[in-house]
Amino acid sequence: MCGICGIYNARSGEPASPQLIDSMTRLIAHRGPDDSGAHIDGPLGLGFARLSIIDLSGGHQPMCNETGDIWIVFNGEIWNYKELRKTLQEKGHIFQTNSDTETIVHAYEEYGVDCVERLHGMFGFAIWDGPRQRLLLARDKAGKKPLYYTNLNGDIIFGSEIKAILGHPQVRREVDVQAMADFLSVRYVPAPATLFKNISKVKPGHWVLFENETMREHCYWDFTFKKDPEKRSIPEYLEGIKQHVHRAVEERMMADVPVGAMLSGGVDSSIISGIMSTLTPHKVKTFSVGFDHPEYSELPYARMVADHFGTDHHELVVNSSDLTQYWPLLTWHRDEPVSEPSDLGVYLVSKLARQHVTVVLSGEGADELFAGYPKYVVDWMARYYHILPDVVRNQAIQPLLERLPYSMRKLKTAARNISQPAPQRWMNWFGIFNGPLKEQLLADETKMAIDLDASREFQRWLQKNPQRDDLSSMLYLDTKIWLPDNLLMKGDKMTMAASLESRIPMLDYKLIEYAASIPSSAKIKSLKTKYLLKQAFADFLPAPILTRKKMGFNVPTGVWFREGQRDLISKLLLSDRIRGRGYFNDAYIEKMVHDHLAGKTNYQAQIFTLASLELWFRVFIDTPDLKKPEGSVSDLLAEESLATMV
C-alpha cells in the first residue's frame, strides 16, 4: 500500500517541478513511510510514498519498462500478478523485479488501456506513456483504493488523497455547495464529486485517460443482478459461497510482512479470522475496539471468536475524550468531514494493529452482497405492499404510521419506505438531513443554488443498470455507492493514517459476481438477514455469533454529547464562525442543539454531521496554510480564539 501523486502540465507544457512533487508527496507520507521516489519527464511529474508489502527490496517506485519510456506509480496489490507475469514472459516481456507493480507496466505495454480489465486486485494507479504523451488513471473494480484528480485549465493534478492535490499552489480550497448539501443528506459525497470544488474522484471500475488535451472516461467493469438467474439448490449456493470466500481470504494473505485481522465479533470478520487460522501454522493476530458504554461494545463477542480459533487477540476501549482529542486529525486524514463516529474506532484500532502487523484483513462488504442489514427485509417485503389495493395503503396503513410515537421511529421509517421508489427509499435509510429537516437547515440562498434532491445520482445508476427487483436494486446501490464512497473510504483513510494496509476479501470481484447471480428469494429466509452466508459457515463459527442481533459499528456519541461534550458542541455549532458562512438557518441549528442537549429530541446524527462539517471547514478552508492539525478540538478552538484576539 502506498501513496501516489503527480502533475501533467498538458496545456501549459511547463516542466514539472521536482520541489512541488516532493512537497505533494510529503503531504501523504503517512501512506508510505518506508520509501519515497519521484520521476520528472518534461511536463510530467510523478511522486510516490511506499509501504513495503511485496518484494521488499525491489519494489521502488516510480517504476518503468525496460526502455524507460512508460512509467507507473501504483497504490495497492494485484492478486493475480504471478499468472499475468507468466503470460507476459511467454510473450517476450523481460522483468527486472518480483513486484506486482512491474507486471502492470508490461501488461500496459501488451494490452494498452485494456490491461486494467485483466487486473484482479485493489488499486489506484497512474501510468505515463511517454511516446504517446498520455496519462492513464485507473481505480479497482470495487473502489477499495481512492484516486482523485483535478483539471486546472488543462493541466492535470492527481493523488491518492485530496490533500496531495491541494498541495499544488494553484489549486484553490473552495467548497462545492451542491456536494455539501448531498453530504448533509447521506453523510458522504457520491462520486465523482468531492466536497472541494473542481476536484473529482475516479469512479470505481473506471479509468480516465488524458491525451491531446482531452479527457476520456470509461467504465471497464460493472455487475448486475440477472433478471432470470440460473437456479441452483441451496446446498449448491452454500458450497459456492464457501469456495469463493476461502479463495478470497487465501489470496489476500499473500505478503512478505506480518498479516493480521480486524475482529469485531460479527459474522463477517469472524469468518475471515477463522479461515486465516486454518491457513497458517501460527496464531493469527486479531484486533478489536470497544467503547466505554458496554451496550455499544462488541468486545465480548470478539473475545469469544478469538478463543474459538485460538488467535493472538488485542483490544482497546474508546471514550468521549478520544473523540475530542482525535477529531481534527481524523478530519485531516479523511480529506472530507468524518462521516461517522466509528472512524475514531477504526483509526485507534489501526494504530494498535500497526504495532504488531503491517497488513490486516477486514470484513466490509458481506452485508451488501448477502443482504445483512435489517433494512433489506423491508426492501424484500416492498413487493407485497405494492400488491395491496390503494384504498388500504392510503386510508388505513399510512394514517396509522403517522400516529406512531418517536420511540418507534425505525419502524416508522421502515414502513414509510415500503411505499417509496427504490432510489428514494435507499436514500432514506442513510438520510440525516432529508425532506423537511434539510429545508429548515439550509439558508434560502443556499437552497436556490442547489438541487435539494440528493437521490438524483442514485436514480442515474439504476437507469443505467436496472436490477431485477427492489432488493437487488438496494444491494446494487449499496455496493456501487455506499461502500466505495463511505465505508471503503473510511477504511482506507483511517488505516493508512496509521501506515497499515487493509484488505477486503468479501469484495473480491468474483465473489461479487457470484452473489449477484443468486436469486433474492434465497438471500432472505423467514425474514432472516444474511441467511446464505450464515448457513454456509454454520458449522464453523460459535453458535452465539450466528444468532446474535446485529449491532453494526455504533458509537455512543449521543451520550457523549449530553455528558462531557456539551460546551464543545455549542462552541462549534453556535459560533460566529458558522453563522458567518451563510449556508445555514442559524435559528434552526440553535433550536436543534438546544433540544438535543435538553433531552427533548435525539438529534445525535444531525449534530455529529454538522459538527464534522464545521471542523472540516476549519481544518481545510479557513486556514491560510495547508497543515495537519495538532491537538484536540478544544485546542483548535483555543488557537482560533487567540488568533482573533490578536
C-alpha positions in Angstrom: 0.0 0.0 0.0 1.3 3.4 -0.9 0.5 7.0 -1.7 0.8 8.4 -5.2 0.6 11.8 -6.7 1.5 13.7 -9.9 1.3 16.5 -12.3 0.8 16.6 -16.1 1.1 20.1 -17.5 -0.6 19.1 -20.7 -1.8 22.5 -21.7 0.9 24.8 -20.4 3.7 22.5 -21.3 5.8 23.8 -18.4 8.3 21.4 -16.9 7.1 19.7 -13.8 8.7 21.0 -10.6 10.7 18.4 -8.6 10.2 20.6 -5.5 6.4 20.6 -6.0 6.3 16.8 -6.5 8.3 16.4 -3.3 6.0 18.7 -1.2 2.9 16.9 -2.6 4.4 13.6 -1.7 5.2 14.6 1.8 1.6 15.5 2.5 0.7 11.8 2.0 3.9 10.3 3.6 1.8 8.5 6.2 0.6 6.2 3.4 4.2 5.0 2.8 6.8 5.7 5.4 9.3 3.0 4.1 10.4 4.7 0.9 9.8 7.6 -1.5 10.6 8.4 -5.1 9.9 10.8 -7.9 10.2 10.9 -11.7 10.2 14.0 -13.9 9.8 13.8 -17.7 9.2 17.3 -19.1 5.7 18.3 -18.3 5.1 15.1 -16.3 6.0 14.6 -12.6 5.2 11.5 -10.5 5.6 11.2 -6.7 5.4 8.1 -4.6 5.5 7.1 -0.9 5.8 3.4 -0.2 4.6 1.0 2.5 6.6 -2.2 1.6 4.4 -5.3 1.4 5.7 -7.5 -1.5 9.2 -7.7 -2.9 10.6 -5.5 -0.1 13.9 -4.8 -1.8 12.8 -4.5 -5.4 9.5 -2.5 -5.4 10.9 1.0 -5.6 8.7 3.5 -7.5 8.1 5.2 -9.8 8.9 2.2 -11.9 9.4 1.9 -15.7 9.6 -0.6 -18.5 13.0 -1.8 -19.8 13.2 1.1 -22.3 12.4 3.8 -19.7 9.6 5.5 -21.6 6.5 4.1 -19.7 6.3 4.9 -16.0 3.9 3.9 -13.2 3.0 4.9 -9.7 0.8 2.3 -8.1 -1.1 2.0 -4.8 -2.5 -1.4 -4.0 -2.0 -5.1 -4.6 -2.6 -7.4 -7.6 -3.6 -10.9 -6.5 -3.2 -12.5 -10.0 0.1 -10.8 -10.8 2.1 -14.1 -10.9 -0.3 -15.6 -13.5 -0.1 -12.3 -15.5 3.6 -12.2 -15.2 4.0 -15.8 -16.6 1.7 -14.9 -19.6 3.7 -11.8 -20.3 7.0 -13.5 -20.1 5.8 -16.1 -22.6 5.1 -13.1 -24.9 8.6 -11.9 -24.6 8.5 -9.4 -21.8 11.6 -9.1 -19.6 11.1 -8.4 -15.9 13.7 -6.8 -13.5 11.8 -7.3 -10.2 9.4 -9.6 -8.5 6.8 -6.9 -7.8 3.2 -6.7 -8.9 3.8 -3.1 -9.9 6.1 -4.1 -12.8 3.5 -6.6 -14.0 1.1 -3.7 -14.6 3.7 -1.8 -16.7 4.3 -4.8 -19.0 0.5 -5.5 -19.2 0.0 -1.9 -20.3 2.7 -2.4 -23.0 0.9 -5.5 -24.2 -2.7 -4.6 -23.9 -2.9 -0.8 -23.7 -5.7 0.6 -21.5 -7.4 -2.7 -21.7 -4.8 -4.1 -19.2 -7.0 -2.8 -16.4 -9.6 -5.4 -17.1 -7.1 -8.2 -16.5 -6.1 -7.0 -13.1 -7.6 -8.8 -10.1 -6.8 -6.7 -7.0 -7.3 -3.4 -5.2 -5.6 -0.4 -6.7 -5.3 3.2 -7.8 -2.6 3.9 -10.2 -1.2 6.3 -12.8 0.7 5.3 -16.0 2.6 7.8 -18.0 3.0 6.8 -21.7 5.9 8.9 -22.9 5.8 8.0 -26.6 2.0 8.8 -26.8 2.2 11.7 -24.3 -0.8 10.4 -22.4 -1.7 9.9 -18.7 -3.9 7.0 -17.5 -5.6 7.0 -14.1 -7.3 3.8 -13.0 -9.2 2.5 -9.9 -10.1 -1.1 -8.9 -13.4 -2.7 -9.6 -15.0 -2.2 -6.2 -13.3 1.1 -5.3 -11.2 -0.1 -2.4 -8.4 2.3 -3.1 -9.1 6.0 -3.7 -7.8 8.2 -6.5 -8.6 11.9 -7.1 -7.8 14.4 -9.8 -8.4 18.0 -10.9 -8.2 19.7 -14.3 -6.5 23.0 -13.8 -7.0 24.9 -17.0 -5.9 21.9 -19.0 -3.2 20.8 -16.6 -3.9 17.6 -14.5 -3.0 17.1 -10.9 -3.8 13.8 -9.2 -3.3 11.9 -5.9 -4.3 9.1 -3.6 -5.6 11.7 -1.2 -7.1 15.2 -1.9 -4.5 16.9 0.3 -1.8 16.0 -2.2 -3.7 17.9 -4.9 -4.3 20.8 -2.5 -0.5 21.0 -2.1 -0.4 22.5 -5.6 -0.2 26.3 -5.2 -2.7 26.9 -8.0 -5.4 24.7 -6.6 -7.9 26.7 -4.6 -9.5 25.3 -1.5 -13.2 26.0 -2.1 -16.3 24.2 -1.1 -18.7 22.6 -3.6 -22.0 23.8 -2.3 -24.0 21.0 -4.1 -21.7 18.4 -2.7 -22.0 19.9 0.8 -25.8 19.6 0.6 -25.5 16.0 -0.6 -23.1 15.3 2.3 -25.7 16.6 4.8 -28.3 14.2 3.3 -26.3 11.0 3.2 -23.1 11.6 5.3 -20.8 11.4 2.3 -20.3 12.8 -1.2 -21.3 10.4 -4.1 -18.6 10.0 -6.8 -17.4 11.6 -8.9 -17.9 14.7 -6.8 -15.9 15.7 -3.7 -16.5 18.4 -1.2 -13.9 20.5 -2.9 -14.9 22.4 -6.0 -13.4 21.1 -9.2 -11.7 18.1 -7.5 -13.1 14.7 -8.7 -12.9 11.0 -7.7 -12.0 8.4 -10.3 -15.1 6.2 -10.0 -14.8 2.5 -9.0 -14.3 0.2 -12.0 -13.3 3.2 -14.2 -10.3 4.6 -15.9 -9.7 8.2 -17.0 -7.3 8.9 -19.9 -5.8 12.4 -20.6 -4.4 12.7 -24.1 -4.1 15.6 -26.6 -5.7 18.0 -24.0 -8.8 15.9 -23.9 -10.2 13.6 -21.2 -11.9 10.2 -21.8 -13.6 8.2 -19.0 -14.5 4.6 -19.4 -16.3 2.0 -17.1 -14.4 -1.2 -17.6 -16.3 -3.3 -15.1 -19.8 -3.5 -13.6 -22.1 -6.2 -12.4 -25.8 -6.8 -12.5 -28.4 -8.9 -10.7 -29.6 -11.0 -13.6 -33.3 -10.9 -14.2 -33.5 -14.7 -14.7 -30.7 -16.1 -12.6 -29.7 -19.8 -13.0 -31.4 -21.5 -10.2 -29.5 -24.0 -8.1 -30.2 -25.8 -4.9 -29.4 -24.1 -1.5 -26.6 -26.6 -0.8 -25.0 -25.7 -4.2 -25.2 -22.0 -3.3 -23.6 -22.7 0.1 -20.8 -24.6 -1.4 -20.1 -21.9 -3.9 -20.0 -19.2 -1.2 -17.6 -21.2 0.9 -15.3 -21.8 -2.0 -15.2 -18.1 -3.1 -14.7 -16.8 0.4 -11.9 -19.3 1.2 -10.1 -18.4 -2.1 -10.5 -14.7 -1.5 -9.1 -14.9 2.1 -6.2 -17.1 1.0 -5.3 -14.7 -1.9 -5.2 -11.7 0.5 -2.8 -13.4 2.9 -0.1 -13.0 0.3 2.6 -10.8 1.7 6.2 -10.6 2.7 5.3 -8.9 6.0 3.1 -10.0 9.0 -0.7 -10.2 8.3 -3.5 -10.0 10.9 -7.3 -9.4 11.1 -9.8 -6.9 12.3 -12.2 -8.8 14.5 -15.5 -7.1 15.5 -17.2 -10.3 16.7 -19.7 -10.1 13.9 -20.3 -12.9 11.4 -18.1 -11.5 8.6 -14.9 -10.7 10.4 -15.3 -13.9 12.4 -15.4 -16.0 9.2 -12.3 -14.2 7.9 -10.4 -14.7 11.2 -11.3 -18.3 11.3 -10.3 -19.1 7.7 -7.0 -17.3 8.3 -6.4 -19.5 11.3 -6.8 -22.7 9.2 -4.3 -21.4 6.6 -1.3 -20.7 8.8 0.5 -22.7 11.5 1.0 -19.6 13.6 -1.6 -17.8 15.7 -3.4 -15.1 13.8 -3.1 -11.7 15.4 -6.6 -10.2 15.8 -7.6 -6.7 16.8 -10.9 -5.3 18.3 -12.2 -2.0 19.6 -14.9 -1.3 22.1 -16.5 1.7 23.8 -16.8 2.8 27.4 -20.6 2.2 27.4 -21.0 -1.6 27.4 -24.2 -1.6 25.4 -22.3 -0.2 22.5 -19.4 -2.6 22.8 -18.9 -5.9 20.9 -15.8 -6.9 22.7 -17.3 -10.0 24.5 -18.2 -11.4 21.1 -14.8 -10.7 19.7 -13.2 -12.5 22.6 -15.5 -15.5 22.1 -14.3 -15.8 18.5 -10.7 -15.2 19.4 -10.9 -18.0 22.0 -12.7 -20.3 19.5 -10.0 -20.0 16.9 -7.1 -19.5 19.3 -5.9 -16.2 17.9 -3.4 -13.8 19.5 -6.0 -11.2 20.4 -5.6 -7.5 21.2 -8.2 -4.9 22.0 -8.8 -1.4 23.3 -11.6 0.7 24.7 -12.5 4.2 23.3 -14.2 7.0 25.3 -15.5 10.5 24.7 -12.2 12.2 25.3 -10.7 10.2 22.5 -13.2 11.7 20.1 -12.4 15.3 21.0 -8.7 14.5 21.0 -8.5 13.0 17.6 -11.5 14.6 15.7 -9.4 17.3 13.9 -6.7 14.7 12.9 -9.4 12.3 11.6 -10.8 15.1 9.5 -7.3 15.8 8.1 -6.8 12.2 7.1 -10.3 11.8 5.8 -10.0 14.9 3.5 -13.7 15.3 3.9 -15.8 15.5 7.1 -15.8 12.4 9.3 -18.9 10.7 8.1 -19.5 8.5 11.2 -18.1 8.4 14.7 -16.8 4.9 14.0 -13.9 6.5 12.1 -12.4 7.1 15.5 -12.5 3.4 16.5 -11.1 2.3 13.1 -8.2 4.8 13.4 -7.3 3.8 17.0 -7.5 0.1 16.4 -5.4 0.5 13.3 -2.7 2.2 15.4 -2.9 -0.7 17.8 -2.6 -3.2 14.9 0.3 -1.4 13.3 2.4 -2.2 16.4 2.1 -5.9 15.5 1.4 -6.3 11.8 1.7 -4.3 8.5 -1.5 -5.8 6.9 -4.9 -6.6 8.2 -7.9 -8.4 6.6 -11.3 -6.7 7.3 -14.9 -7.8 6.9 -16.6 -5.0 4.9 -18.9 -5.9 2.0 -20.7 -9.1 3.1 -23.8 -7.2 4.3 -24.2 -5.6 0.9 -23.7 -8.8 -1.0 -25.8 -11.1 1.1 -28.5 -8.8 2.5 -27.1 -8.5 6.0 -28.8 -5.3 7.2 -32.4 -5.3 8.7 -33.4 -2.7 6.1 -33.2 -5.4 3.4 -36.1 -7.2 4.9 -38.2 -4.1 4.3 -36.9 -3.9 0.7 -37.9 -7.6 0.2 -41.3 -7.0 1.7 -42.0 -4.0 -0.5 -43.2 -6.2 -3.3 -46.1 -7.4 -1.1 -47.0 -3.9 -0.1 -47.5 -2.8 -3.7 -50.0 -5.7 -4.2 -52.4 -4.1 -1.7 -55.2 -2.0 -3.0 -54.7 1.8 -3.0 -57.5 2.3 -0.5 -55.9 0.0 2.1 -52.5 1.7 1.7 -53.7 5.3 1.6 -56.6 5.2 4.0 -55.5 2.6 6.6 -51.8 1.9 6.7 -50.3 5.4 6.0 -52.6 7.3 8.6 -51.6 4.6 11.2 -47.9 5.3 10.6 -48.3 9.0 11.2 -49.6 8.2 14.7 -46.6 6.1 15.7 -44.5 7.8 18.5 -40.9 8.9 18.1 -39.7 5.9 20.1 -40.9 3.8 17.2 -39.1 5.9 14.5 -37.2 2.9 13.0 -40.4 1.1 12.4 -42.0 4.3 11.1 -39.1 4.8 8.7 -39.3 1.2 7.5 -43.0 1.3 6.9 -42.9 4.6 5.1 -40.0 3.4 2.9 -42.1 0.5 1.6 -44.2 2.9 -0.4 -41.2 4.8 -1.9 -39.4 4.1 -5.2 -36.0 2.3 -4.7 -33.7 5.4 -5.1 -35.7 7.4 -2.6 -36.0 4.5 -0.2 -32.3 3.8 -0.4 -31.5 7.4 0.5 -34.0 7.5 3.4 -32.1 4.7 5.1 -29.0 6.8 5.3 -30.7 10.1 5.5 -29.5 12.7 8.0 -31.0 15.9 6.7 -33.7 14.9 4.3 -37.0 16.4 3.4 -38.3 19.0 5.9 -35.1 18.8 8.0 -33.0 19.8 5.0 -35.4 22.6 4.1 -35.2 24.0 7.6 -31.4 23.7 7.9 -30.3 25.5 4.7 -30.5 29.2 4.1 -32.7 30.5 1.3 -29.7 31.5 -0.8 -28.2 28.0 -0.4 -31.4 26.3 -1.5 -31.6 28.5 -4.6 -28.1 27.4 -5.7 -28.5 23.6 -5.4 -30.7 20.6 -6.3 -32.3 19.6 -3.0 -33.0 16.1 -4.2 -29.9 14.0 -3.3 -31.3 10.9 -4.8 -30.6 12.0 -8.4 -27.2 10.2 -8.6 -28.8 7.0 -7.3 -31.6 7.3 -9.9 -28.9 7.6 -12.7 -27.2 4.4 -11.5 -30.4 2.4 -11.7 -31.4 4.0 -15.0 -28.1 2.9 -16.4 -28.2 -0.6 -15.0 -31.7 -1.7 -14.0 -31.9 -4.5 -11.5 -34.3 -7.4 -11.3 -36.2 -6.4 -8.1 -36.2 -3.8 -5.3 -33.9 -5.8 -3.0 -31.4 -6.2 -5.8 -31.6 -2.5 -6.6 -30.8 -1.7 -3.0 -27.9 -4.2 -2.8 -26.5 -2.8 -6.1 -26.7 0.9 -4.9 -25.0 -0.1 -1.6 -22.2 -1.9 -3.4 -21.7 0.8 -6.1 -22.1 4.0 -3.9 -22.4 3.5 -0.2 -19.4 1.1 0.0 -16.8 3.0 -2.1 -17.8 6.5 -1.2 -18.2 5.9 2.6 -17.2 2.6 4.2 -14.3 1.8 2.0 -13.1 5.4 2.0 -13.2 5.3 5.8 -11.3 2.0 5.9 -8.6 3.2 3.6 -8.1 6.6 5.1 -8.1 5.5 8.7 -5.9 2.5 8.3 -3.4 4.4 6.1 -3.3 7.2 8.6 -1.6 4.5 10.8 0.5 3.2 7.9 -1.5 0.0 7.9 -2.8 -1.8 4.8 -6.4 -3.1 4.9 -7.6 -5.9 2.6 -11.2 -6.7 1.9 -11.8 -10.4 1.0 -15.6 -10.1 0.9 -15.4 -7.6 -2.0 -13.4 -9.9 -4.3 -15.0 -9.2 -7.7 -15.6 -12.9 -8.4 -17.5 -13.2 -5.1 -19.5 -10.1 -6.0 -20.5 -11.6 -9.4 -21.3 -14.9 -7.7 -23.5 -13.2 -5.1 -25.3 -11.2 -7.8 -26.2 -14.5 -9.5 -28.1 -15.8 -6.5 -31.9 -15.1 -6.5 -33.2 -12.6 -3.9 -35.5 -15.3 -2.6 -32.5 -17.3 -1.4 -30.9 -14.4 0.5 -33.7 -13.7 3.0 -35.4 -16.6 4.6 -38.2 -16.3 7.2 -37.2 -12.6 7.5 -33.7 -13.6 8.5 -30.8 -11.5 7.1 -27.6 -12.8 5.5 -29.2 -16.2 5.5 -26.9 -17.9 3.0 -23.6 -16.7 4.4 -24.6 -17.7 7.9 -25.7 -21.2 6.7 -22.5 -21.6 4.7 -20.4 -21.2 7.8 -22.9 -22.6 10.4 -20.6 -25.4 11.5 -17.5 -23.2 11.5 -18.5 -20.3 13.9 -19.6 -20.3 17.5 -23.4 -20.6 17.6 -24.0 -17.3 19.5 -22.2 -15.4 16.7 -24.7 -16.7 14.2 -27.8 -15.9 16.3 -26.8 -12.6 17.9 -28.5 -9.4 17.0 -26.6 -7.3 14.5 -25.1 -4.2 16.2 -23.0 -2.6 13.5 -20.2 -0.2 14.5 -22.3 2.0 16.8 -20.6 4.7 18.9 -22.3 6.3 22.0 -21.9 9.9 20.6 -25.4 10.8 21.8 -24.5 10.1 25.3 -21.1 11.7 25.0 -22.6 14.9 23.6 -25.0 15.1 26.5 -22.4 14.4 29.1 -18.8 15.7 28.7 -19.1 17.4 25.3 -21.9 19.9 25.8 -19.8 23.0 25.7 -17.7 21.8 22.8 -20.7 21.2 20.6 -22.2 24.6 21.5 -18.9 26.3 20.7 -18.7 24.6 17.3 -22.3 25.0 16.1 -23.4 28.2 17.8 -20.3 30.2 16.9 -19.9 33.4 14.9 -17.7 31.4 12.5 -20.5 29.0 11.4 -23.0 31.9 11.3 -20.7 33.9 9.0 -20.6 31.1 6.4 -24.1 32.0 5.3 -25.1 28.5 4.3 -27.5 27.7 7.1 -30.5 28.8 9.0 -28.8 29.8 12.3 -32.0 29.8 14.3 -32.8 26.2 13.3 -29.3 25.0 14.3 -29.6 26.8 17.7 -33.0 25.1 18.3 -31.7 21.7 17.3 -28.7 21.9 19.6 -30.8 23.2 22.5 -33.5 20.5 22.1 -30.8 17.7 21.9 -28.9 18.9 24.9 -32.1 19.3 26.9 -33.1 15.7 26.0 -36.2 16.7 24.1 -35.3 15.3 20.7 -32.4 13.0 19.7 -30.5 14.9 17.1 -27.3 12.9 17.6 -26.7 12.1 14.0 -27.6 15.6 12.7 -25.4 17.2 15.3 -22.4 15.0 14.6 -22.8 15.6 10.9 -22.9 19.3 11.3 -20.0 19.4 13.7 -17.9 17.2 11.4 -18.7 19.6 8.5 -17.8 22.7 10.6 -14.5 21.0 11.7 -13.7 20.3 8.1 -14.2 24.0 7.2 -11.8 24.9 10.0 -9.1 22.4 9.0 -9.2 22.8 5.2 -11.0 26.0 4.2 -10.4 28.6 7.0 -6.7 28.2 7.5 -4.3 30.1 5.3 -1.8 27.3 5.2 -2.5 23.6 4.5 -1.2 21.8 7.5 -2.0 18.8 9.7 -3.9 19.9 12.9 -2.1 19.4 16.2 -4.1 18.8 19.3 -7.8 18.3 20.2 -11.0 20.2 19.2 -10.6 22.3 22.3 -7.0 23.2 21.3 -8.2 24.1 17.8 -10.9 26.4 19.2 -8.5 27.9 21.7 -6.0 28.7 18.9 -8.6 30.4 16.8 -9.8 32.5 19.8 -6.3 33.6 20.4 -5.8 34.5 16.8 -9.0 36.5 16.8 -7.9 38.4 19.9 -4.5 39.2 18.3 
